[in-house]
C-alpha cells in the first residue's frame, strides 16, 4: 500500500473526513491517510501523530517524499498530545487500534484539554467497539455514521461521532451491534455476527463447566447470544 492506494479500511475511514477539514490522524504510522487526502485535495491541513520513533520517522519520510512538509505536520507525541487547540482541528482519525485503547486516548485528550468538542471523530477499532461506543455516549457524542468492511479475511468497523445540542439515547443492544450497523445489517455485518455466535456459544459452554463463580459472566454471554440470534433471524427475513 502507498499513499495513493489506501487499504479498504483506511479508504472507508477517509470517506468520512469532511471536505477541507483540518485533520489530526493519531497513530498515523506511515501517514498514509493524511498524505492521501492531501494529495486528493480533500483536506486543508494535516497532523500525523505518532508515539513511537520508528513509525514517526516513516511518517516524516512519506510526507517529505510527497512534498507535503508545509501542509502536514508530523509530531512525535502520545495520543492527542500531538494536537493543540490552536491547531483548530475539525476532524480526528484514530484507526487500527483496540477500542479500549482508542477510548483511553480520547479520555486523556479530554482531560488534557486537547479536544474542543467541535471535531468529527472517525474511529476504526479492531476490537472493543462496544466499549468505545459507550464512552462516546457517556461523553454526549452522537454516533452519526458507521461502516463495516472486510479486508484480508478480517472485519473492521468504523464509528463516526460528533457533538450536537440534542443527544439521542441508545440501548445496550444498539451499543453492542452499533446503532447504524444494526439498522443496515449488510452481508459483512451478518457474517461477523454468525462467527461471533459460534464463538460465544463455545464460551458459554466453557463457562458452564467452570468451577469458578462466573454466574454474572454466564448471564452476560447468554444475553449476547440471544441478541445475536434475534438479529440474525430478523436479517434473514
HELIX and SHEET records of a PDB file:
HELIX    1   1 UNK A    8  UNK A   14  1                                   7    
HELIX    2   2 UNK A   32  UNK A   39  1                                   8    
HELIX    3   3 UNK A   53  UNK A   65  1                                  13    
HELIX    4   4 UNK A   79  UNK A   82  5                                   4    
HELIX    5   5 UNK A   85  UNK A   87  5                                   3    
HELIX    6   6 UNK A   99  UNK A  111  1                                  13    
HELIX    7   7 UNK A  129  UNK A  138  1                                  10    
HELIX    8   8 UNK A  172  UNK A  177  1                                   6    
HELIX    9   9 UNK A  179  UNK A  184  1                                   6    
HELIX   10  10 UNK A  187  UNK A  208  1                                  22    
HELIX   11  11 UNK A  215  UNK A  235  1                                  21    
SHEET    1   A 7 UNK A  72  UNK A  76  0                                        
SHEET    2   A 7 UNK A  43  UNK A  50  1                                        
SHEET    3   A 7 UNK A  21  UNK A  26  1                                        
SHEET    4   A 7 UNK A  91  UNK A  97  1                                        
SHEET    5   A 7 UNK A 120  UNK A 125  1                                        
SHEET    6   A 7 UNK A 154  UNK A 162 -1                                        
SHEET    7   A 7 UNK A 142  UNK A 151 -1                                        
END                                                                             
